[in-house]
Every structure is written in structure tokens, then in C-alpha cells.
Amino acid sequence: MFVNRRRDRLRLLWWDQDGLCTWYKRLERGTFELPQVDSATTSVVLTPTELGLILGGIGLASVRRRKRYRRTA
């Protein structure tokens, strides 16, 4: 996922079994709210849920994650 400096345009690369797909979204108003990371971080791994929240305009800082069962490997 790539976002411009103004954070009103987002480009997403997605691998579909036989090639890359490019998704592009431009906001008419507002900006995309990205996860808070320190300046030394070069990449962030997002879950599909987090990506959906960003695209839907929901701030990740205001979301509470409830405990769920997770199988450990």
C-alpha cells in the first residue's frame, strides 16, 4: 500500500494467483488515517480487517480489539 504526502490518494498492489492487480482510491474530501509507527520503521504489516478500516475511514487508534481465540503454531 502506498499513500501520497497529502494522504488523499492510496495505491494498493495485490497478488492474484497469476499476476499483480493495482487498486487506486482518491478521496474527494478528508485523508486516510494510517497506523502510528516510529520514524525508523520502513514497513508495516496490515491485517485485512485493518485495511478495511483504513479504506472505510475509521481511525485505528479509536478501535478496541476484543480478545479472540487464536491457535498458536
Secondary structure, DSSP 4 states (H G I P E B T S, - for coil): -EE-TTS-EEEEEEEETTEEEEEEEE-SSS-PPPPP--TT-------HHHHHHHHHT--GGGPPPPP------
